[in-house]
């Protein structure tokens, strides 16, 4: 073999996979899941309007979509009251997180994030040679002051905050975040992942101030908008940052059907409100199911609920395995002390019926061992 | 402003855009194109089967698609008689080219490609700090021996070859390429972009030998398969290379509708054959139109024809501007000596009628100036 060597960064990378998909688990089990409650997808799906637009768009799929994503960016910029030059569209937030790392990280750079938080961000940091400095949660909330201090101590370039947070569903208010942002350490960029903000009270989102070059907001059509398969995310930031994304992004990377569907979904805010109500009802029901089984939950602003299985991580793993055995796809954090929780996505009544029954049996099994 | 600095690579990058999209041109003109013949899209579109599958898939768009792209990779691997571990799926070939650069290029690394060849590859090389060494065409074909020599002289890591080539449509036979590959300089990886191979005689594609770690084959559903908007490309290579892609790719980056549609399109090879016939008829017609206007063309194996406008680059630019003025979207290379050509994608009869009429007028204008 005489191919060129991989870069030193690549050579040093372990074979990492951010999340095993439910399809791989189904292949391994030889059986489909009955309730898909592990990836925080929104089973209620997008609006009828968005569905119709996407069906209609199939015939035009012989065309590349507009590499400037102009119509979608234009709609997004009006929605958020920013300029179109403050908006970049990517292949989900994941794609934009990878590009952000490419823009800022040189090998050895420090990045601060909460321990047990979004592993895909971690994945992208490592792929660019960065080093993740983990900060523990404080009362199951991301520790803003602690992260800022760690960033100062380690001269970190990036701080990753998800608000609401996954896997716990907790959040800070927009006012609290804005005050914290005004005091961010110099030379630090805040990666504010707002993937779950659409299911939270409006007050949790700080106003987007695009004159502040220290903050990038990330949003997605994958969660409340019910279009995870479309892979459309966007970032809002200072024009200089957005211009830098244009230097490295895959200009023709956005699929056409998703791009048109996302714009239609954004236009249908009354549908979004109705879905958020359904998600809220599902959150209440998941908490009730947990309580009925003697378990506690963390109040969630996101489209899932973290359930404390009441013992250690090993016990929670047994509960999770019991759910999966009973055809319920769910996930759990692996980092202590979060590892004693399981995370269950909001679903329809029939999904949660399956979950309820499976949880009873899984808990009985786990407790009897 | 106290954000962290961009990396030195990013700071040094000029604001580059690989290709201005036709939508941007339409916005600037304030008028839609009548014939979309500039991006080598396939107006004949995908098969009815693939269209039906994509329409059906819209309802499932609330789900992420399988991050392992298992079903699609499985179908691709069977089609090419390779293992599934030799296949990676990406957001078009463009996405995979970017990842390839990330795997191999450290700042200052040399990459060899034909002058005037695919600008998007150039874009990705620069975004990773690489240096492109251009090699002129030889009789409008990529100069394989010349490129190998340049790679030896500059100790280049990558050689980019497109077969058939864009923008000229010329190609080498599979046998010629295989002989050349067997003698590739040590330490060089061949990026073999076969985006246009499906409209060429089958003999132009060298057999995929996945035991050879020096070659990566890139294929796409954007051209002959008629699904440019779906953004599904794939690469076939040695297992070690594919495993490396997994270390850096956006695992959840592939849209679900496109993934399902691509598999359906691959299954419908008889439809593909019928489309390739239509494309061949369009190639003949474009050449005839050129001949009727006293212009020469280069024999093309791709889904477009390069037309020699007979004078210099400036004259060809006037012809192109005349086409665009008359609502025909076409493109032209900007690098001499290719710059005296315009490139016209295959289209339906009605598209080529519009082109024929516009060409007459555009040529008359250009010649009268």
Interface residues (C-beta under 8 A of the other chain):
Chain A: X1 X2 X3 X4 X5 X6 X7 X8 X10 X13 X15 X16 X17 X18 X19 X21 X23 X24 X27 X36 X39 X41 X42 X43 X44 X45 X46 X51 X54 X55 X57 X58 X59 X60 X61 X62 X63 X64 X65 X66 X67 X68 X70 X91 X92 X94 X95 X98 X102 X103 X104 X105 X106 X120 X127 X157 X158 X186 X187 X188 X189 X213 X214 X222 X226 X227 X228 X229 X230 X231 X238 X241 X243 X244 X246 X247 X248 X250 X251 X252 X253 X254 X255 X256 X257 X258 X261
Chain B: X1 X2 X3 X4 X5 X6 X7 X8 X10 X13 X15 X16 X17 X18 X19 X21 X23 X24 X27 X36 X39 X41 X42 X43 X44 X45 X46 X51 X54 X55 X57 X58 X59 X60 X61 X62 X63 X64 X65 X66 X67 X68 X70 X91 X92 X94 X95 X98 X102 X103 X104 X105 X106 X120 X127 X157 X158 X186 X187 X188 X189 X213 X214 X222 X226 X227 X228 X229 X230 X231 X238 X241 X243 X244 X246 X247 X248 X250 X251 X252 X253 X254 X255 X256 X257 X258 X261
